[in-house]
Amino acid sequence: MAASANACQQIQAQFLDQTASLKKIRVSRNRQGRMIFERIYTFDFSRDRQTRKKGQVRILGYKVSQVLLDEEDGTTILN
């Protein structure tokens, strides 16, 4: 939830509903080749307080690896 809120703050957007929900969990490998859990959470945000957009946070182990924000002109990726 903190990663979602921080990403919204970086792009001056509003983090809606103050919730992030778990979409997927799977086993993945980190850079050292070790098996770890990858969790993917989804959340909603708005830049103009009228349109609702989707965002996604990917967490490898205990570290946020990527935040994806869907926008009109494409997907914004924050690492």
Order of alpha helices (4+ residues) and beta strands (2+ residues): alpha-beta-beta-beta-beta-beta-beta
